[in-house]
Amino acid sequence: MADEEVLIPADRIEKAILFVRGEKVMLAADLADLYAVETKTLNRAVKRNLSRFPADFMFQLTQEEVEALRFHFGTSKGRGGRRYRPYAFSELGVAMLSSVLNSERAVKVNIEIMRAFVRLRQLLATHADLARKLEALEKKYDTQFKVVFDAIRQLMAPTADARQGRIGFKTPPRD
């Protein structure tokens, strides 16, 4: 991979992966941007090949999910923007997209997206494995190490810096 040109930076892809309905997904608009096609072109290709996209590959967001994403990303509800509820593609759906779009760029971008999904899966597995090991150690040793275990748990907890993709601010609690 040293001599391969990186088409899309990994962090750009990773920021486009969202958790919706307990699944890691990417929205059609983000995928279209990565593939350098219009969203309507991507959607049209998918609709022509609907049999390739069962429910575990792709689904359309509900209006509530659209509103939650709009709130999450701080976008306005004004004129312009999306007219239809966006489609969300699971890892399997993203893999299928390269065959539907049938372009050299789609294949290269898909490879990068698949790598991003694998990195994310490995990161989540490592974190869960570390939490299990810590719990086992906690059970094994007595309370004199409780302070150490609490400190480790605090280090494992996500920080405000880990939420760099979020936009907005937190209001102070009311008295």
Buried (B, 14 or more C-beta within 10 A) or exposed (E): EEEEEEEBEEEEBBEBBBEBEEEBBBBBBBBBBBBEBEBEEBBEBBEEBEEBBEEEBBBEBEEEBBEEBBEEEEEEEEEEEBEEEBBBBBBBBBBBBBEBBEEEBBEBBBBBBBEBBEBBEEEEEEEEEEEEEBEEEBEEEEEEEEEEBEEBEEEEEEEEEEEEEEEEEEEEEEE
